[in-house]
Amino acid sequence: MCIVVAIVMALTVLPSMQGSSHDDQTKTAGTSALAPNVFNVGIVGYAGSVATLNPFMYTTTEEFETTSPVYSSVLMYDLNANLVGDLATSWSVSADGLTWNIKLASNAYFCDPANPTVKVYQVTATDVIWTLHEVANDVNNHLNSYLSNGDFSVISSMWTGTDQFDLYIKTWTPYAPFLNALTEIPIVPEYIWGHLSGGRTPTTFANIPMVGSGPFYSDMKSLPLTVGVLKRNPIWFHETNQGWHINVDVLQLKNEMSSATAWTDLTQNPPLIDTYLNVPPSQYISSLRDSTTPNVIGWARSTGFVYEYQLNQLSNDQRAARGMYSGSNNQLLLNSTVKLAMAMCVEKQTFIDQVILGLGTVADSLVPDCSPWHYTYPNPVQYDPLGARALLMAAGWAFDSSGAPATSNTVPLCKAGGLDPLKFRLMSLTSGAEWMMGSYLLQQWASLGGVELDVFLVSGNQMNSAWYAGDYDAWLWDWVFTPTSDPSTDCLSIDTTMAIGTWSGSYWHNPTYDALYNESLAAVDPVARRVLTDQLQAMVYEDHNDQLIAYSQELCAASTVNWEATSYGDWSQHWELMPDQGLPWLYMQLNPVSSPPVPVLPVMGTVTKGGTDTLRVGFSAPVPSTLGFVIENHGLKSLTLTYSFSGKKSPANTMVIKISFEKSGAYPTGDVVTVPVALPAHSMTWVTIGGLNGAKGTYAVIYEDWSINQGVLAPG
């Protein structure tokens, strides 16, 4: 529940306000010594792509970007893609390859968002054991494939040695992806997750607020609608252990309505975002590759983005057995001739040239081209829509919908009597022009082969809903991997039977593939394992249900107004610096410019019983704008807002607004009170927020689209 109190003023924020006489709770906007370093990441479609903050259940990149900075893992990758310890200080394996001994940092603590500076709950082997057991044994957990082969957990037992930081893990057989799995699994607090009640389970738990031991923490009390806010963890153990320091006080993931608004927000001065992920190819080429844009730098790098043309293979029997009655899919796409014909109607190079303007390469496997495990299929299907039409007609689809013999222009082709028309639903995203363009190219090419595709463009959350229900015939979507993604557990697991219900988009069931996949998990010799993963990639290609179109370069841009250009590093050489990789390296090396522009974002504050919290801001220029106060009601009975303002040629004035709450939630979210104030030019304005009756809640001060100050109202 939020209340927004807005004051309409003539105001523009001054560069700084020095010489404050208020106590240490005073926040001075524009004063670099007190203002936090805020890094804003612009993401088109972010608001429609975050449906969960549960790190065990994410499916979208946006969900991963929001949750991963909050958590530590046992291991992680450094700037050169080498394995290094995160919670682990050392690790070793027995001669038989079965028993791992992991020494954990003894000074890692979970950060409580309500009291982020207080160290209470240590991260111990108990938390790691609980987390790994949950992942390995819960088939509904989206990370299950990291520690399971679909039939049982790869872990046979876990125990502690000399103390709670001396961990032993034993696997049933040697397990090739084990170390990589330890980089992917976030360690959660057992004291929370192991004691869920009220019917909540680790896969249904909302996990709000998130509690982890990573470089950032989050005190968001609901799913982010337009902005995901993460704050620097003041008790991050790596500051002591490694001397590492996060230079970003607040990390904000901001929704952008379109690529045009994102580019405007990046390039204006001061910018509203500091980096823009997934820049459209046309914008990248015109403004970054072939020319320059003032105060903006950019990078292009293949990091594992794969465009996928997926044909749903869920059989009616499987749908019934799984109780998936809310969706449907056309069973004709399970026909091998239809799948091959569909593959013959995809001109991959033209897709690359027109949709991503040449910034990519032809794809043939889920294992991306940037991976050392990538297999290049030796005899790829050639684009031949007329050949596809002939193939389908020879298989009996030789009629039109009226039952008359088909002509060279008939769409869709049907069987005798106009039955079994080759007409399918193709689903894709609304979040970028490339999805629409790519979908209509597929539609155009398919029609040449006698197949009709009806295109439906939806939001990311709608795509997820259709995915879980198996309610689509085909989609144009993507997978996002990394150069270090394990070929089996990260990539090839997607087409296993065990992935149905979690990661499988094809709903493909192939026992031969499943058995070969399990062999790849136990093959610790890289040469022997490579033979198996090559076979797996070939099997997927030859079935044609999972048609990979293109490996696209990831295009990013960043503003150098707030942050030194050199401190970004070179993302084209070090993909580990990209914000969507969930690693801390970028935030450790970013360096703010000497005088960052204002407004600034947000400053923590606390109001104790009988106390106040004060924000001081300077304004000038007669430009009408809005200064608003957003107050979340969490048991708050009453609140006093005091606005004080004065000018060089005018006396001081004070306005007091008292808000009374009849009960928690008395005011619906978004209630706005607008108070007109005649504020003199060059005036000084400050706001006092006081909690009454020992009430507690949270507040945020908003200047236009910027959050200047936010904090907590708490009883003494």
DAFEN-V161536 format. One record per helix or strand of 2 or more residues. SS is the DSSP state (hx for helix, st for strand). FROM is the first residue (numbers start at 1). TO is the last residue. If there is no record, write none. Layout:
ss->SS from->FROM to->TO
ss->SS from->FROM to->TO
//
This chain:
ss->st from->2 to->10
ss->st from->27 to->28
ss->st from->38 to->44
ss->hx from->46 to->48
ss->hx from->61 to->70
ss->st from->75 to->77
ss->st from->83 to->85
ss->st from->88 to->93
ss->st from->99 to->104
ss->hx from->113 to->115
ss->hx from->125 to->137
ss->hx from->144 to->146
ss->st from->155 to->160
ss->st from->166 to->171
ss->hx from->178 to->184
ss->hx from->190 to->193
ss->st from->216 to->217
ss->st from->227 to->232
ss->hx from->238 to->241
ss->st from->250 to->256
ss->hx from->259 to->267
ss->st from->275 to->277
ss->hx from->281 to->289
ss->st from->296 to->311
ss->hx from->316 to->321
ss->hx from->331 to->334
ss->hx from->336 to->343
ss->hx from->348 to->355
ss->st from->360 to->362
ss->hx from->385 to->394
ss->st from->414 to->415
ss->hx from->416 to->418
ss->st from->423 to->429
ss->hx from->433 to->448
ss->st from->452 to->458
ss->hx from->460 to->469
ss->st from->474 to->480
ss->hx from->487 to->495
ss->hx from->497 to->499
ss->hx from->511 to->522
ss->hx from->526 to->543
ss->st from->546 to->559
ss->hx from->565 to->568
ss->hx from->575 to->577
ss->hx from->579 to->581
ss->hx from->585 to->589
ss->st from->606 to->607
ss->st from->612 to->619
ss->st from->624 to->632
ss->st from->638 to->647
ss->st from->650 to->660
ss->st from->671 to->676
ss->st from->684 to->691
ss->st from->697 to->703
ss->st from->706 to->713
//
